[in-house]
């Protein structure tokens, strides 16, 4: 059975979220243009050493700075699973939560927002197929509760949620929540807007 995403998967996600298929495709195009799996069949990941540092209280910053420390130092695409496995040998739970997974690149730390029953269930579903990854993405969009003001991009109880931003195609708010406070540095909002227009 193919692990590749299908048009039916995209349509199902778009219907569940109440957005055009182009919006769903735009996010996936920007997050993981290479797809949800590596050529060797392993799920696509990006290991985030600053997450691992935070989740382990900086315990390994000095002894393992390549996998625990400040944000950055991601290394090559092909090195990500080796980094993850090294981190797993130190603290499995923290390591699995410190990688972003699959085509939607959802952080393992956010597994509880994806409808998965456990961190391991999240990993299993991410490893199953791109369609399963997309189902996790839909749940994450619906369950992420942070809100940001669309003008100031500051946290605000009266601001827009991730789901509302996707519906409104407010790519700045969407990118702020989905990609973090450094979204502008990597131009995630402009990339999302361009990807949406290309898919429309």
BAMAR-634988 format. One record per residue (C-alpha): residue in three letters; x, y, z. Coordinates in steps of 0.1 Angstrom, whole numbers, plus 5000, padded with zeros to 4 digits. Layout:
REM BAMAR-634988
- residu,px,py,pz
- ALA,X,Y,Z
...
//
This chain:
REM BAMAR-634988
- residu,px,py,pz
- UNK,5000,5000,5000
- UNK,5014,5034,4990
- UNK,5023,5059,5017
- UNK,5019,5088,4994
- UNK,4993,5115,4998
- UNK,4963,5113,4975
- UNK,4938,5139,4962
- UNK,4912,5122,4983
- UNK,4933,5128,5014
- UNK,4936,5165,5006
- UNK,4898,5168,4999
- UNK,4890,5151,5032
- UNK,4912,5174,5051
- UNK,4900,5205,5033
- UNK,4864,5195,5040
- UNK,4871,5189,5077
- UNK,4887,5223,5080
- UNK,4863,5242,5059
- UNK,4890,5256,5036
- UNK,4899,5252,5000
- UNK,4922,5224,4990
- UNK,4947,5250,4979
- UNK,4951,5261,5016
- UNK,4959,5226,5027
- UNK,4984,5221,4999
- UNK,5000,5254,5005
- UNK,5009,5245,5041
- UNK,5023,5211,5030
- UNK,5042,5226,5001
- UNK,5060,5251,5024
- UNK,5065,5228,5054
- UNK,5080,5197,5037
- UNK,5085,5202,4999
- UNK,5104,5168,4998
- UNK,5074,5149,5012
- UNK,5065,5131,5044
- UNK,5090,5103,5040
- UNK,5127,5101,5032
- UNK,5139,5080,5002
- UNK,5148,5052,5026
- UNK,5112,5050,5038
- UNK,5117,5067,5072
- UNK,5093,5094,5082
- UNK,5107,5129,5074
- UNK,5118,5147,5106
- UNK,5137,5178,5117
- UNK,5154,5175,5150
- UNK,5152,5208,5170
- UNK,5180,5209,5195
- UNK,5166,5239,5214
- UNK,5135,5218,5222
- UNK,5157,5190,5235
- UNK,5177,5214,5256
- UNK,5145,5229,5271
- UNK,5128,5195,5278
- UNK,5160,5182,5295
- UNK,5167,5213,5315
- UNK,5199,5220,5295
- UNK,5214,5188,5310
- UNK,5232,5179,5277
- UNK,5241,5213,5264
- UNK,5278,5210,5272
- UNK,5283,5174,5265
- UNK,5262,5171,5233
- UNK,5260,5207,5219
- UNK,5251,5194,5184
- UNK,5218,5180,5197
- UNK,5211,5202,5227
- UNK,5215,5239,5228
- UNK,5204,5271,5212
- UNK,5181,5271,5181
- UNK,5199,5264,5149
- UNK,5226,5240,5138
- UNK,5201,5217,5121
- UNK,5226,5201,5098
- UNK,5218,5181,5067
- UNK,5185,5165,5059
- UNK,5201,5131,5059
- UNK,5215,5136,5094
- UNK,5182,5141,5112
- UNK,5174,5105,5122
- UNK,5210,5100,5135
- UNK,5206,5131,5157
- UNK,5172,5118,5169
- UNK,5186,5084,5178
- UNK,5215,5099,5197
- UNK,5191,5120,5217
- UNK,5168,5090,5222
- UNK,5198,5072,5239
- UNK,5199,5101,5264
- UNK,5162,5108,5270
- UNK,5137,5090,5247
- UNK,5106,5109,5257
- UNK,5123,5143,5253
- UNK,5140,5133,5221
- UNK,5108,5122,5204
- UNK,5091,5154,5214
- UNK,5120,5175,5201
- UNK,5115,5166,5164
- UNK,5090,5179,5139
- UNK,5073,5150,5121
- UNK,5060,5142,5087
- UNK,5047,5163,5059
- UNK,5029,5188,5082
- UNK,5061,5190,5104
- UNK,5042,5188,5137
- UNK,5064,5190,5168
- UNK,5063,5158,5188
- UNK,5057,5180,5219
- UNK,5023,5188,5204
- UNK,5012,5151,5201
- UNK,4983,5157,5225
- UNK,4967,5182,5201
- UNK,4966,5157,5172
- UNK,4941,5132,5184
- UNK,4968,5106,5191
- UNK,4963,5086,5223
- UNK,5000,5088,5233
- UNK,5033,5101,5220
- UNK,5041,5066,5206
- UNK,5007,5065,5189
- UNK,5016,5099,5173
- UNK,5049,5084,5161
- UNK,5032,5053,5147
- UNK,5007,5073,5128
- UNK,5033,5097,5114
- UNK,5052,5066,5102
- UNK,5021,5050,5086
- UNK,5014,5072,5056
- UNK,5011,5108,5044
- UNK,4973,5104,5047
- UNK,4976,5095,5084
- UNK,5000,5125,5088
- UNK,4974,5148,5073
- UNK,4947,5135,5097
- UNK,4969,5144,5126
- UNK,4974,5179,5110
- UNK,4936,5184,5108
- UNK,4932,5177,5145
- UNK,4962,5199,5154
- UNK,4947,5228,5135
- UNK,4914,5224,5152
- UNK,4928,5219,5187
- UNK,4956,5245,5188
- UNK,4942,5272,5211
- UNK,4967,5300,5211
- UNK,4954,5333,5197
- UNK,4973,5363,5182
- UNK,4962,5398,5173
- UNK,4963,5401,5135
- UNK,4977,5436,5136
- UNK,5003,5434,5164
- UNK,5009,5397,5162
- UNK,5010,5396,5200
- UNK,4993,5370,5220
- UNK,4957,5380,5227
- UNK,4926,5363,5240
- UNK,4906,5382,5214
- UNK,4930,5374,5185
- UNK,4928,5348,5158
- UNK,4933,5311,5164
- UNK,4953,5289,5140
- UNK,4922,5275,5125
- UNK,4906,5309,5121
- UNK,4938,5322,5105
- UNK,4938,5293,5080
- UNK,4901,5300,5071
- UNK,4908,5337,5067
- UNK,4940,5330,5048
- UNK,4957,5353,5073
- UNK,4992,5339,5066
- UNK,5010,5361,5091
- UNK,4989,5349,5121
- UNK,4990,5313,5108
- UNK,5028,5314,5104
- UNK,5032,5331,5138
- UNK,5014,5302,5155
- UNK,5025,5274,5133
- UNK,5062,5283,5128
- UNK,5069,5304,5159
- UNK,5081,5339,5166
- UNK,5109,5338,5140
- UNK,5085,5331,5112
- UNK,5093,5364,5094
- UNK,5130,5357,5093
- UNK,5123,5327,5071
- UNK,5094,5344,5053
- UNK,5070,5317,5061
- UNK,5040,5340,5057
- UNK,5050,5352,5022
- UNK,5059,5316,5012
- UNK,5025,5304,5023
- UNK,5007,5331,5004
- UNK,5027,5324,4973
- UNK,5021,5287,4976
- UNK,4984,5293,4980
- UNK,4982,5314,4949
- UNK,5001,5288,4930
- UNK,4977,5261,4940
- UNK,4945,5282,4934
//
